[in-house]
Amino acid sequence: MKLTRLAYRRSMGRVALPVIVETQPGKLFDVFEEMRNYEFRVALKVLDRVLGVVELPIFETRIMPLFNMFAMVLPREIVFDLAEDKRVVKIYSDELKYALQYPTVPLEGVYVLEHRFRGRRVEFTSTYWTKRLMGCDAASMRGFRGGGVKVAVLDTGVSAVHEQLSGRIYKSMTVYPGMYGDLNGHGTWCAACIGGRTVRADAISRVIGRDVLCEGMAQDCMLYAIKVLGFIVGVGCDSAIIKGVEWALQENVKVLSLSLGGAVEVDCQEEDPFHSVMGRAVELGSIPIVAGGNSGPGSQTITSPGWLENVLTVGAFDPISGVVAEYSSRGPTVDGRVKPDVVAPGGGFPDHGIEGAVMGMLDKCGDGFPDGYSPIQGTSMATPHCAGLVALMCEAHDRLLGKPLVLDEVKLMMMKLGHVKSNDDGWGFMNWGIYELWLETEYGVRVA
């Protein structure tokens, strides 16, 4: 059936609906131009402090030639007619996606203070200490810092003027014309976790009385900032994210970091538009790393696109308490597969955050100080930890083995060296130590 069940359900009771249309090769532009005669314009109404109620275009017309896809808001009857067109492969509903935010560090890596506004004590750590949990500091000491590896952060954008990221963004792109900055802070945190320089968070350090350092996992990687979520709160649609993925693949980006997700409302992977998109990304040699979601601890709570087989799905554990975070989404998926794939430091709810670079809405969220840093938590925070680690692994594979690292090998490594896969934490905690063991056992290479 060309019209997915979700798209059909969405069409019931609607005059028009946002869709993603996949066409036969060579037919994309013909179908796209024909549909331009029928397109609707849909805007999201938001409250702006200065302008009052304004309308922002969230479902925009987009074309993604790499995947033979275009996105458009079309009348229901036109969608039904399009489903009969021989040039069309499949029609998906264009759904909304959101930024997902919500062994232990040593005692000296735990900071305590009274939150200025919440009136209670909070405990947190920082990316300096979680980097050491991941073993990324050991990789750096061995000469692996992510040099030459392209990593794309598909998120709310990135503040290129933040002291952790100034001069570190190789290229910045946005799917929203005129919207480049990160008014949310989520994307800035993720980018700094992956490749930010080592910086002392001055304000919070003075309050606590000792240094609070923040540090990226792969400090020499080539960071691509692709804004696919916007409107301050961090929301975007499937087609915007797919367009961002297309841009990343056209730039030959090796690691895709997606700290985002939305509800799974289809029964099989083939009806999720990200299934073919991520499949194509993997075919081209990229490694998509996706947050599992913050809807735990119930089962079947993994979000899309994290529920897909052809991505590395990341859950979160609390680096202070050493347990899987209660909020971290669990499997099985709706079609019965075990997810997530791995876990990484993400913090624990409500007050065990991880200090990192933020701007905009999330600044002062975790500690009450508007200083460009805040301890936050979520599988969104776990995902860039893994993305930075994988960048180091990609560099090591190229230098030591002369071959590229691929997604299937990352999963095989964890399947053989992790524990039996579970719906709570996948194969367990992925870290540099496991990768070194893999190099030695699989290839006979010992990292000096």
Number of C-alpha atoms within 10 A of each C-alpha: 10 19 22 21 17 19 23 16 12 18 20 11 8 10 10 20 22 28 25 25 29 25 24 15 15 11 15 21 16 11 19 19 10 10 16 13 9 12 19 16 14 17 12 11 12 14 10 10 7 7 8 9 11 12 13 14 13 20 25 20 20 17 21 21 16 15 19 19 28 23 27 25 23 21 17 20 12 13 23 16 9 20 19 13 14 11 17 21 19 21 29 24 27 24 22 18 23 20 26 25 18 21 14 18 20 12 9 9 18 18 20 13 14 15 18 13 12 12 8 10 12 18 20 25 30 28 30 23 24 30 25 16 22 25 19 27 22 16 23 16 10 12 14 22 27 27 17 14 24 22 31 32 29 28 34 34 30 32 28 21 13 18 18 28 24 12 12 22 21 14 13 18 19 23 22 18 7 7 15 20 22 25 24 26 27 32 33 31 32 32 36 32 34 33 29 31 20 18 18 17 22 15 16 22 14 11 12 13 10 13 16 24 19 26 26 32 36 33 25 22 26 22 27 25 28 26 27 32 31 26 18 16 16 25 20 26 21 26 32 27 23 26 25 25 28 19 19 25 21 10 13 17 22 27 28 26 28 29 30 31 26 21 17 21 14 16 14 14 19 14 22 25 25 23 20 16 20 22 16 17 25 19 12 14 17 25 28 25 24 31 35 39 34 26 20 19 16 15 16 22 24 33 27 25 30 30 34 24 18 23 26 26 28 38 38 34 29 28 29 23 14 14 16 22 29 19 24 32 30 29 27 20 23 18 13 9 14 21 31 34 28 28 30 27 37 31 35 28 16 15 19 25 28 33 30 32 33 32 25 18 16 23 24 21 18 27 27 18 17 18 16 22 30 28 27 32 30 32 33 33 30 30 32 34 32 28 31 31 26 31 32 27 26 25 23 26 16 13 12 14 13 10 12 16 21 20 20 13 11 17 17 12 19 23 16 11 17 17 13 12 17 17 21 27 28 25 24 24 23 25 23 20 14 17 21 18 17 20 18 13 12 10 11 10 14 12 12 7
